Amino acid sequence: MGEDKVMENWDKNEKNEFLYPRSRYHGQVKPENLVFNANLQEFAQKIEYITALQTNGKLKPEDAYQKMKSLWKQLKSSKKQLGIGNKPSA
């Protein structure tokens, strides 16, 4: 019975890794960069899901576009709030 529990947990972990993949961050390690990287990875994952739903006829093209546009606005807002890409003042 203990082996069944181990396999169940392993399956959950593998499923989560498949559904929510995360890549290691290799850029300049600053809190705002790490937060933006997490937001960027989440954005990419959601775009993949929307694309798959639209490709398989589960989501209308206009709905897919609107959802992607909304996600893009959220990512841009995140970038702005975190100050990513702003030139440091001298």
Summary of the structure (lengths in Angstrom):
residues: 90
radius of gyration: 18.0
end to end distance: 64.9
largest distance: 64.9
contacts: 180
relative contact order: 0.10
helix: 72%
strand: 0%
